[in-house]
Amino acid sequence: MSGANSWLARQRKSDLVELAQTVGLKDYESLKKNDLELQLDEYISDNASQFQSDPKLASYFSSRARTAGSPVKKEAPELKVSKRRATKAIEDSIDVDESDEPSRSTSTALARTPGRALSLASRIPLPATPADVASAVDRSTVAIRKRAASLYQDSGITEATQVTRESLSTVKSVIYLVAAFELYYLRPEVLPDYYAFTIPAIGLLGTSDYPVQLPDMFALLTASFWSPAATWVLTSILLPAFFGYFFNLSAAHAPSSSRGRPRASQPEYNVDPLTFSVAKAIATYVVYAQGVTFGGLINPDSVARINSALYSGWKGVLVGTAITGLSSFYDAVLKK
């Protein structure tokens, strides 16, 4: 007993549906793939003279010719159609028998109906050659790779990475990060945490009670916050920015206008980052290491609190100024 044409068996159902539309097959929408293969094989065989010259069916007729060349396959079209119909009737009767006796195993049913087993085996679309297997694997791999690349591009990770790198690759970003690092350690000293509430344990996740601490914002109303905060702002921002603005080396070397009175063009930095870093290093060393109060303007207790809060004290601040100074110097060298 023979199944559908081997070329048809290797096609996907979507390809079979498209082929059915092309050849004009009727009432095929509700057919399963195997039944659609049989209907197409029967329809094209009955109308072979009409489709013999169609290039889309060249592979079909080639497969049919190879099958017809085998001594086992040489059967009249009418006999083949009759056998297919008989096979279909037997399969339908077997399906009714199985529904009436659900306890009967599949292996027993196949053993009692070897014709059905052979028909089912002949309908399984298997690759013709190892080359077809390799080609199918390659197509699947390429499709998966393209899909992964498409998802990666649609996610916007590349654009976000580029924007983040451009934002961080500036001298200003380095200075801001160093200042944020100092504030991270200074904040618990000037705005101490207090107990707010507890997140209860979740047995399903295996977590325990977690007490939540929040900054005491009422400390903003006390001198305990403003005295050390003002001292840090003075030595780390105001004084360095003052000297960086007036001792701006980048502004001094900016090109001037060639018409009329020489006029300096807009400098790249309003506050020179190198001068800013040097001035901050000097102010930090004088105030936090030498204890200079500028005539009582700075409270020694505030200096002690800042020294104890910052990472490595005033030495850590000097390391930060060295980083910002080197970054500004390297940036100037690259632009030359």
C-alpha positions as CSV (number, residue, x, y, z in Angstrom):
1,M,0.0,0.0,0.0
2,S,1.4,3.4,-0.9
3,G,0.9,6.8,0.6
4,A,0.9,10.2,-1.2
5,N,3.6,11.3,-3.6
6,S,7.0,11.5,-1.8
7,W,7.5,15.0,-3.0
8,L,4.1,16.0,-1.5
9,A,5.0,14.3,1.8
10,R,8.1,16.5,2.2
11,Q,6.1,19.7,1.9
12,R,4.7,21.7,4.8
13,K,1.0,22.1,5.1
14,S,1.2,25.8,4.2
15,D,2.9,24.8,1.0
16,L,0.3,22.2,0.3
17,V,-2.5,24.7,0.9
18,E,-0.8,27.1,-1.6
19,L,-0.4,24.3,-4.1
20,A,-4.1,23.4,-3.7
21,Q,-5.1,27.0,-4.4
22,T,-2.8,27.0,-7.5
23,V,-4.2,23.8,-9.1
24,G,-7.8,24.7,-8.2
25,L,-8.5,21.9,-5.7
26,K,-11.9,22.4,-4.0
27,D,-13.1,21.7,-0.4
28,Y,-9.6,21.3,1.0
29,E,-9.8,23.8,3.9
30,S,-10.8,21.3,6.6
31,L,-8.5,18.5,5.5
32,K,-5.6,17.4,7.7
33,K,-2.1,17.4,6.1
34,N,-2.1,13.7,5.3
35,D,-5.5,13.8,3.8
36,L,-4.6,16.9,1.8
37,E,-1.6,15.1,0.4
38,L,-3.8,12.3,-0.8
39,Q,-6.3,14.6,-2.3
40,L,-3.7,16.6,-4.1
41,D,-2.0,13.4,-5.4
42,E,-5.3,12.1,-6.7
43,Y,-6.3,15.4,-8.3
44,I,-3.0,16.1,-10.0
45,S,-2.8,12.4,-11.2
46,D,-6.3,12.6,-12.7
47,N,-5.4,15.8,-14.5
48,A,-1.8,15.1,-15.3
49,S,-2.1,16.3,-18.9
50,Q,-3.2,19.7,-17.6
51,F,-0.4,20.2,-15.1
52,Q,2.4,18.3,-16.9
53,S,4.0,21.6,-18.2
54,D,3.6,23.5,-14.9
55,P,7.2,24.2,-13.6
56,K,5.9,24.3,-10.0
57,L,4.9,20.6,-10.3
58,A,8.1,19.5,-12.1
59,S,9.4,17.9,-8.8
60,Y,6.1,16.2,-8.3
61,F,6.1,14.5,-11.7
62,S,9.8,13.6,-11.3
63,S,9.0,11.9,-8.0
64,R,6.0,10.2,-9.5
65,A,8.2,9.0,-12.4
66,R,10.7,7.5,-10.0
67,T,7.9,5.8,-8.1
68,A,6.4,4.5,-11.3
69,G,9.8,3.0,-12.4
70,S,9.8,0.7,-9.4
71,P,8.3,-2.8,-10.1
72,V,6.4,-2.6,-6.9
73,K,4.8,0.8,-7.8
74,K,3.6,0.1,-11.4
75,E,-0.1,0.3,-10.9
76,A,-2.9,1.9,-13.0
77,P,-4.1,5.3,-11.8
78,E,-7.6,3.9,-11.3
79,L,-6.3,1.0,-9.2
80,K,-4.2,3.4,-7.1
81,V,-7.2,5.7,-6.5
82,S,-9.3,2.7,-5.6
83,K,-6.7,1.4,-3.2
84,R,-6.4,4.8,-1.6
85,R,-10.1,5.0,-1.1
86,A,-10.2,1.5,0.3
87,T,-7.4,2.4,2.7
88,K,-9.3,5.5,3.8
89,A,-12.4,3.4,4.5
90,I,-10.4,0.9,6.5
91,E,-8.8,3.6,8.5
92,D,-12.1,5.2,9.2
93,S,-13.5,1.9,10.4
94,I,-10.5,1.3,12.6
95,D,-10.9,4.8,14.2
96,V,-14.5,3.9,15.1
97,D,-13.4,0.7,16.6
98,E,-10.8,2.5,18.8
99,S,-13.4,5.0,20.0
100,D,-15.7,2.1,21.1
101,E,-12.9,0.4,22.9
102,P,-10.7,3.1,24.5
103,S,-8.8,0.5,26.7
104,R,-7.3,-1.2,23.6
105,S,-3.7,-0.1,23.2
106,T,-2.3,1.6,20.1
107,S,0.3,-1.1,19.6
108,T,-2.4,-3.8,19.5
109,A,-4.4,-1.9,17.0
110,L,-1.4,-1.4,14.7
111,A,-0.5,-5.0,15.0
112,R,-4.0,-6.1,13.9
113,T,-4.0,-3.6,11.0
114,P,-0.6,-3.7,9.4
115,G,-1.9,-1.9,6.4
116,R,-2.7,1.1,8.5
117,A,0.8,1.1,10.1
118,L,2.4,1.0,6.7
119,S,0.2,3.9,5.5
120,L,1.0,6.0,8.5
121,A,4.7,5.3,8.1
122,S,4.6,6.3,4.4
123,R,3.0,9.6,5.3
124,I,5.8,10.8,7.7
125,P,7.8,13.5,5.9
126,L,11.4,12.4,6.2
127,P,14.4,14.2,4.6
128,A,15.5,12.5,1.4
129,T,19.2,12.8,2.0
130,P,21.7,13.8,4.8
131,A,22.3,17.0,2.8
132,D,18.6,17.9,3.3
133,V,19.0,17.3,7.0
134,A,22.0,19.6,7.1
135,S,20.2,22.2,5.0
136,A,17.2,22.2,7.3
137,V,19.4,22.6,10.4
138,D,21.2,25.5,8.8
139,R,17.9,27.2,7.9
140,S,16.7,26.8,11.5
141,T,20.0,28.1,12.9
142,V,19.9,31.2,10.6
143,A,16.3,31.9,11.5
144,I,17.0,31.7,15.2
145,R,20.0,34.0,14.8
146,K,18.0,36.5,12.9
147,R,15.2,36.5,15.4
148,A,17.7,37.0,18.3
149,A,19.4,39.9,16.5
150,S,16.0,41.4,15.8
151,L,14.9,41.2,19.4
152,Y,18.2,42.7,20.5
153,Q,17.8,45.6,18.2
154,D,14.2,46.2,19.1
155,S,15.1,46.2,22.8
156,G,17.1,49.5,22.4
157,I,20.1,48.1,24.4
158,T,22.5,49.3,21.8
159,E,21.2,52.9,21.8
160,A,21.0,53.0,25.6
161,T,24.6,51.8,25.9
162,Q,25.9,54.4,23.4
163,V,24.1,57.2,25.2
164,T,25.4,56.1,28.6
165,R,28.9,55.9,27.3
166,E,28.8,59.3,25.7
167,S,27.3,60.8,28.9
168,L,30.0,59.3,31.2
169,S,32.9,60.0,28.9
170,T,33.3,63.6,29.9
171,V,35.4,65.4,32.6
172,K,32.2,66.9,34.1
173,S,30.8,63.4,34.6
174,V,33.9,62.3,36.4
175,I,33.8,65.3,38.7
176,Y,30.1,64.7,39.4
177,L,30.7,61.0,40.2
178,V,33.5,61.9,42.6
179,A,31.2,64.4,44.4
180,A,28.4,61.9,44.5
181,F,30.8,59.3,46.1
182,E,31.7,61.8,48.8
183,L,28.0,62.6,49.5
184,Y,27.2,58.9,49.7
185,Y,29.4,58.6,52.8
186,L,28.6,62.1,54.2
187,R,24.8,61.8,54.1
188,P,24.4,59.3,57.1
189,E,26.5,61.7,59.2
190,V,24.4,64.9,58.5
191,L,21.1,63.1,57.9
192,P,21.1,60.1,60.2
193,D,18.7,57.2,59.5
194,Y,15.9,56.3,61.8
195,Y,13.6,53.2,62.1
196,A,10.5,53.7,59.9
197,F,8.7,50.3,59.6
198,T,9.3,46.6,59.1
199,I,8.6,44.6,56.0
200,P,7.2,41.3,57.4
201,A,8.7,37.9,56.6
202,I,7.3,36.1,53.6
203,G,7.4,32.4,54.2
204,L,6.9,31.5,50.5
205,L,10.1,33.4,49.6
206,G,11.9,32.3,52.7
207,T,12.6,35.9,53.8
208,S,12.8,37.2,57.4
209,D,11.6,40.5,58.9
210,Y,13.4,43.5,57.3
211,P,13.5,46.8,59.2
212,V,13.4,49.8,56.9
213,Q,15.6,52.8,57.8
214,L,14.9,56.3,56.3
215,P,16.8,59.6,56.6
216,D,15.6,61.9,59.3
217,M,14.5,64.9,57.3
218,F,13.8,66.9,60.5
219,A,17.6,67.2,60.9
220,L,17.4,69.8,58.1
221,L,16.0,72.2,60.7
222,T,19.0,71.9,63.0
223,A,22.6,73.3,62.9
224,S,23.8,69.7,63.2
225,F,23.0,69.4,59.5
226,W,23.9,72.8,58.2
227,S,27.3,73.3,59.8
228,P,29.1,70.2,58.3
229,A,27.1,70.5,55.1
230,A,28.1,74.1,54.5
231,T,31.7,73.3,55.3
232,W,31.8,70.5,52.8
233,V,30.1,72.7,50.1
234,L,32.6,75.5,50.8
235,T,35.7,73.3,50.5
236,S,34.5,70.9,47.8
237,I,32.4,73.1,45.5
238,L,32.4,76.9,46.1
239,L,36.1,77.6,46.6
240,P,37.3,75.3,43.8
241,A,34.6,76.7,41.5
242,F,35.7,80.2,42.3
243,F,39.3,79.6,41.4
244,G,38.4,77.5,38.4
245,Y,36.3,80.3,37.0
246,F,38.9,83.1,37.3
247,F,42.0,80.9,36.7
248,N,40.5,79.4,33.5
249,L,43.4,78.2,31.4
250,S,41.0,76.9,28.6
251,A,39.5,80.4,28.3
252,A,42.9,82.1,28.1
253,H,43.9,79.9,25.1
254,A,40.6,80.2,23.3
255,P,40.8,81.8,19.8
256,S,39.8,85.5,19.6
257,S,37.8,87.5,17.0
258,S,39.8,88.8,14.1
259,R,37.7,91.9,13.5
260,G,37.7,95.0,15.6
261,R,38.6,94.7,19.2
262,P,39.9,91.3,20.1
263,R,37.3,89.4,22.0
264,A,37.7,85.9,23.5
265,S,35.2,83.4,22.2
266,Q,33.1,81.2,24.4
267,P,35.4,78.9,26.4
268,E,34.8,75.2,26.4
269,Y,34.5,75.2,30.2
270,N,33.2,78.0,32.3
271,V,35.1,76.5,35.2
272,D,38.4,75.0,34.3
273,P,38.3,71.4,35.6
274,L,42.1,71.2,36.2
275,T,42.1,74.4,38.3
276,F,39.0,73.2,40.1
277,S,40.7,69.9,41.0
278,V,43.9,71.7,42.2
279,A,42.0,74.2,44.3
280,K,39.9,71.5,45.9
281,A,43.0,69.5,46.8
282,I,44.6,72.6,48.4
283,A,41.4,73.6,50.3
284,T,40.9,70.0,51.6
285,Y,44.4,69.7,52.8
286,V,44.4,73.1,54.5
287,V,41.1,72.7,56.3
288,Y,40.8,69.0,57.1
289,A,44.5,68.1,57.5
290,Q,45.9,71.3,58.9
291,G,42.9,72.5,60.8
292,V,42.7,76.0,59.4
293,T,39.4,77.7,60.3
294,F,39.8,80.9,58.3
295,G,39.4,83.1,61.4
296,G,36.7,81.0,63.0
297,L,34.5,80.8,59.9
298,I,34.8,77.0,59.9
299,N,33.7,75.0,63.0
300,P,36.4,72.4,64.1
301,D,33.6,70.0,65.2
302,S,32.2,70.0,61.7
303,V,35.6,69.3,60.3
304,A,36.0,66.4,62.6
305,R,32.6,65.0,61.7
306,I,33.3,65.3,57.9
307,N,36.7,63.6,58.4
308,S,35.1,60.7,60.2
309,A,32.3,60.3,57.7
310,L,34.2,60.5,54.4
311,Y,35.9,57.4,52.9
312,S,39.5,57.6,54.3
313,G,38.9,61.1,55.5
314,W,40.7,64.0,53.8
315,K,43.1,61.5,52.1
316,G,40.2,60.0,50.2
317,V,39.2,63.5,49.0
318,L,42.7,64.1,47.7
319,V,42.5,60.8,45.8
320,G,39.3,62.1,44.2
321,T,40.9,65.4,43.2
322,A,43.8,63.5,41.6
323,I,41.4,61.4,39.5
324,T,39.5,64.5,38.3
325,G,42.8,66.4,37.6
326,L,44.2,63.6,35.6
327,S,40.9,63.2,33.7
328,S,40.9,66.9,32.7
329,F,44.6,66.8,31.7
330,Y,44.0,63.7,29.6
331,D,41.0,65.3,28.0
332,A,43.0,68.4,27.1
333,V,45.8,66.3,25.6
334,L,43.3,64.3,23.4
335,K,41.7,67.5,22.1
336,K,45.1,68.9,21.0
